[in-house]
Amino acid sequence: MGAIACDALREQYNDRSKGSISVGKVRELLKMPTRLEVDAFLKAKGIELHYNEADFEADRQTHEQLHS
C-alpha cells in the first residue's frame, strides 16, 4: 500500500497536478497517526513535499480559526 501511495503522490508532484492523492489520504491509507510521520516516511522514499509561503499562510489561518 505504501508503494502505491508514494507512486501516486510522486506522480502528482512531478506533474504539478491536483487531485490525484493528498498527503492526508496517504496518512489515512497507511494508518499513520500524524502528518509528521507521513512527512518523514515520504522524505525517506525521496518525495519532497512542495510547501511554500502560500501553504504556510493557509495553514496559519486555519490554525487561527481552530484556536479562536
C-alpha positions as CSV (number, residue, x, y, z in Angstrom):
1,M,0.0,0.0,0.0
2,G,2.8,2.4,0.8
3,A,4.4,2.0,-2.6
4,I,1.2,2.7,-4.3
5,A,0.5,5.8,-2.2
6,C,4.1,7.0,-2.8
7,D,3.8,6.5,-6.6
8,A,0.5,8.4,-6.8
9,L,1.9,11.3,-4.7
10,R,5.1,11.4,-6.7
11,E,3.2,11.4,-9.9
12,Q,1.1,14.3,-8.7
13,Y,4.1,16.4,-7.6
14,N,6.0,15.6,-10.8
15,D,3.1,16.7,-13.0
16,R,2.2,19.6,-10.7
17,S,-1.4,18.5,-11.0
18,K,-4.0,18.5,-8.3
19,G,-6.5,15.9,-7.2
20,S,-4.6,12.7,-7.6
21,I,-4.0,12.0,-3.9
22,S,-3.4,14.1,-0.8
23,V,-0.9,13.8,2.0
24,G,-3.9,13.4,4.3
25,K,-5.2,10.4,2.2
26,V,-1.7,8.9,2.3
27,R,-1.8,9.2,6.1
28,E,-5.2,7.5,6.2
29,L,-4.2,4.7,3.8
30,L,-1.0,4.0,5.8
31,K,-2.8,4.3,9.1
32,M,-0.2,6.8,10.4
33,P,-1.4,8.8,13.4
34,T,0.3,12.1,12.5
35,R,1.2,14.2,9.5
36,L,4.8,14.4,10.7
37,E,5.1,10.6,10.4
38,V,3.8,10.8,6.9
39,D,6.3,13.6,6.0
40,A,9.2,11.5,7.4
41,F,8.0,8.4,5.5
42,L,7.7,10.3,2.2
43,K,11.1,12.0,2.7
44,A,12.7,8.6,3.3
45,K,11.1,7.5,0.0
46,G,12.6,10.5,-1.8
47,I,9.4,12.5,-2.1
48,E,9.9,16.1,-1.1
49,L,6.7,18.0,-0.4
50,H,6.1,21.3,-2.1
51,Y,5.3,23.6,0.8
52,N,5.6,27.3,0.1
53,E,4.7,30.6,1.8
54,A,1.1,30.4,0.5
55,D,0.7,27.0,2.0
56,F,2.1,28.2,5.3
57,E,-0.2,31.2,5.3
58,A,-3.2,29.0,4.7
59,D,-2.2,26.6,7.5
60,R,-1.6,29.6,9.8
61,Q,-5.1,30.9,9.1
62,T,-6.6,27.5,9.7
63,H,-4.8,27.3,13.0
64,E,-6.1,30.7,14.0
65,Q,-9.6,29.7,13.2
66,L,-9.4,26.5,15.1
67,H,-7.9,28.2,18.2
68,S,-10.0,31.3,18.4
